[in-house]
Amino acid sequence: MAIQAKPQTESRSKTLVARLSDTLRHAIVTGQFPPGGKLPSESQLTETHGVSRTVVREAIAALRADGLVEAQQGAGVFVLEQPAQPVLQPDLARVSSIIELLELRTAVEVEAAGLAALRRSPAQEETIFEHHHALRQCLEAGAPTSEADFALHLAIAEATNNPRFREFLAMIGPRVIPRAAVRDGDTEADQINYIRLIDAEHHEIVVAISDGDEEAARNAMRRHLRGSQERYRALLREQRKPV
């Protein structure tokens, strides 16, 4: 029994390291710890996050490997200035560019949904539900939804517990969230039906992740993003109709 317990202990330790490093990475990226700022001390991080000093040291080492922080002997660990990240800048005035980005998002976010179903923590699951509720409120109120929609997709990416998924979406930015499928010429009934459709698609994704159903989450995300592609392709065809 003792021989079997060692791999389990090592696996748990690696999970704690990954969670702490992701938490600190997110705090750095969002500006909670600005460039030049000092991270909390090792003892403070140990107490705040309820982990061992070994976990804290390994998490800091991961941040150093990513070039996010540097340790200054006797002074502490400081956040480094980050070089500007390359940003995709498609011509979003062109429907074809939006379709291209939706295809790219599909390739990434289908896998993200599946991983989120497998790896999400209770806190991450709660955050996904909170963002879904906030998005639904925007839809029902007829308010702009791009930011709320993007926040939901970011929360799902975060729940993969692989920071690269979130970084990818953050690089693209909220401008890629489809909204133009609700056209100026649509009737009120058309707009209501569209809103209900989007809400239903998001609901399927969120429930599948909550249920821990990897394949259902992937399929729901695939239907959602491919549905957006189909709606934009229909819009593209309409724009090319002879006058």
C-alpha positions in Angstrom: 0.0 0.0 0.0 2.8 2.4 0.8 4.4 1.8 -2.6 1.1 2.7 -4.3 0.6 5.9 -2.2 3.7 7.6 -3.5 2.5 8.1 -7.1 -0.8 9.4 -5.7 1.0 11.9 -3.5 3.2 13.0 -6.3 0.2 13.4 -8.6 -1.7 15.5 -6.0 1.4 17.7 -5.5 1.7 18.3 -9.2 -2.0 19.3 -9.3 -1.5 21.8 -6.5 1.5 23.2 -8.2 -0.4 23.6 -11.5 -3.4 25.3 -9.7 -1.2 27.7 -7.8 0.9 28.6 -10.8 -2.2 29.2 -12.9 -3.8 31.3 -10.1 -0.6 33.5 -9.9 -0.2 33.6 -13.7 -3.8 34.9 -14.0 -3.2 37.5 -11.3 -0.1 38.7 -13.2 -1.8 38.8 -16.6 -4.9 40.6 -15.2 -2.7 43.3 -13.5 -3.3 42.3 -9.9 0.5 42.0 -9.7 1.8 44.7 -12.1 5.2 44.7 -13.7 7.8 45.6 -11.1 5.5 44.6 -8.3 6.5 42.1 -5.7 4.7 38.8 -5.2 3.6 37.8 -1.7 6.2 36.1 0.3 6.6 32.3 0.4 5.1 32.1 3.8 2.1 34.4 2.8 1.4 32.2 -0.3 1.6 29.1 1.8 -0.9 30.4 4.3 -3.2 32.0 1.7 -3.5 29.0 -0.5 -3.2 26.3 2.0 -0.2 24.5 0.4 3.3 23.5 1.4 6.4 25.6 0.8 7.5 23.0 -1.7 4.4 23.6 -3.8 4.9 27.4 -3.6 8.5 27.1 -4.7 7.6 24.8 -7.7 4.8 27.1 -8.7 7.2 30.1 -8.7 9.7 28.1 -10.6 7.1 27.5 -13.3 6.4 31.3 -13.5 10.1 31.9 -13.8 10.4 29.4 -16.6 7.6 31.3 -18.4 9.5 34.6 -18.0 6.8 36.1 -15.9 8.8 36.7 -12.7 12.4 36.9 -11.4 13.8 36.2 -8.0 16.1 38.9 -6.5 18.2 37.5 -3.7 17.2 38.8 -0.3 14.4 41.0 -1.8 11.8 38.6 -3.1 10.1 37.6 -6.3 9.2 40.4 -8.8 6.9 40.5 -11.8 8.7 41.2 -15.1 7.6 43.6 -17.8 6.0 41.5 -20.6 6.7 42.1 -24.3 3.7 43.0 -26.4 1.9 39.9 -27.5 1.1 39.5 -31.2 -2.6 40.1 -31.8 -4.6 38.7 -34.6 -6.0 41.6 -36.5 -8.4 40.2 -39.1 -10.6 42.5 -41.2 -13.8 41.9 -39.2 -15.7 44.1 -41.6 -15.5 41.2 -44.0 -17.8 38.3 -43.3 -15.2 35.9 -44.8 -12.7 36.9 -42.1 -15.2 36.2 -39.3 -15.9 32.7 -40.8 -12.1 32.1 -40.9 -11.8 33.0 -37.2 -14.8 30.9 -36.3 -13.1 27.9 -37.9 -10.0 28.6 -35.9 -12.0 28.9 -32.7 -13.8 25.6 -33.4 -10.5 23.8 -33.7 -9.4 25.1 -30.3 -12.6 25.4 -28.3 -14.1 22.0 -29.0 -11.1 20.5 -27.3 -11.3 23.1 -24.5 -14.9 22.2 -23.7 -13.9 18.5 -23.5 -11.0 19.2 -21.2 -13.1 21.5 -19.1 -15.6 18.7 -18.6 -12.8 16.5 -17.3 -10.7 18.9 -15.3 -12.9 21.7 -14.0 -12.8 22.4 -10.3 -16.1 23.2 -8.3 -15.1 26.8 -8.2 -14.4 26.9 -12.0 -17.7 25.2 -12.6 -19.5 27.8 -10.5 -17.8 30.6 -12.4 -19.0 29.1 -15.7 -22.5 29.1 -14.4 -22.2 32.7 -13.2 -21.0 33.9 -16.6 -23.7 31.9 -18.4 -26.3 33.6 -16.1 -24.8 37.0 -16.8 -24.9 36.4 -20.6 -28.5 35.2 -20.4 -29.5 38.4 -18.5 -27.8 40.5 -21.3 -29.7 38.5 -24.0 -33.0 38.9 -22.2 -32.5 42.6 -21.7 -31.5 43.2 -25.3 -28.2 44.6 -24.0 -24.8 44.2 -25.8 -23.6 40.7 -25.2 -20.1 40.4 -26.8 -18.2 41.0 -23.5 -20.4 38.6 -21.5 -20.3 36.0 -24.3 -16.5 36.2 -24.4 -16.3 36.0 -20.6 -18.2 32.7 -20.7 -15.8 31.2 -23.3 -12.8 32.4 -21.3 -14.2 30.8 -18.2 -14.5 27.5 -20.1 -11.0 27.9 -21.4 -9.8 28.6 -17.8 -11.5 25.4 -16.6 -9.2 23.3 -18.9 -6.5 24.1 -16.3 -4.2 24.6 -19.3 -3.4 28.3 -19.4 -2.6 28.2 -23.1 -6.3 27.9 -24.0 -7.1 31.0 -22.2 -4.1 32.8 -23.5 -5.2 31.9 -27.1 -8.6 33.4 -26.6 -7.3 36.4 -24.9 -5.0 37.0 -27.9 -7.9 36.9 -30.3 -10.0 39.1 -28.1 -13.8 39.6 -27.7 -14.2 41.1 -31.2 -14.5 37.7 -32.7 -17.8 36.9 -30.8 -20.5 36.7 -33.4 -23.3 39.2 -33.1 -23.8 40.4 -36.7 -26.0 37.4 -37.5 -28.8 39.5 -36.0 -29.2 41.8 -38.9 -30.7 45.2 -39.1 -33.4 43.9 -41.4 -34.5 41.1 -39.1 -37.9 41.3 -37.5 -38.4 41.3 -33.8 -39.5 37.6 -34.0 -36.3 36.8 -35.9 -34.2 38.4 -33.2 -36.0 36.7 -30.4 -35.6 33.3 -32.1 -31.9 34.0 -32.6 -31.4 34.9 -29.0 -33.2 31.8 -27.8 -31.0 29.7 -30.2 -27.8 31.1 -28.8 -28.9 30.7 -25.3 -29.9 27.0 -25.9 -26.5 26.3 -27.5 -24.7 27.8 -24.5 -26.9 25.9 -22.1 -26.0 22.6 -23.7 -22.3 23.4 -23.4 -22.5 24.4 -19.8 -24.6 21.5 -18.7 -22.3 19.0 -20.5 -19.3 20.5 -18.7 -21.1 20.4 -15.4 -22.1 16.7 -16.0 -18.4 15.9 -16.7 -19.5 14.5 -20.1 -16.4 15.1 -22.3 -17.9 14.0 -25.6 -21.2 15.9 -25.0 -19.3 19.0 -24.2 -17.2 18.7 -27.3 -20.2 18.1 -29.5 -22.2 21.0 -28.0 -19.3 23.4 -28.5 -18.9 22.1 -32.1 -22.6 22.6 -32.9 -22.5 26.1 -31.4 -19.5 27.3 -33.4 -20.4 25.5 -36.6 -23.9 26.9 -36.2 -22.3 30.4 -36.1 -20.3 29.6 -39.2 -23.5 28.5 -41.0 -25.3 31.7 -40.0 -22.5 33.8 -41.3 -22.2 31.9 -44.5 -26.0 32.5 -45.1 -25.3 36.2 -44.5 -22.4 36.1 -46.9 -24.6 34.5 -49.6 -27.3 37.2 -49.0 -24.7 39.9 -49.5 -23.7 38.5 -52.8 -27.2 38.3 -54.3 -27.6 40.2 -57.6 -29.3 43.5 -57.2 
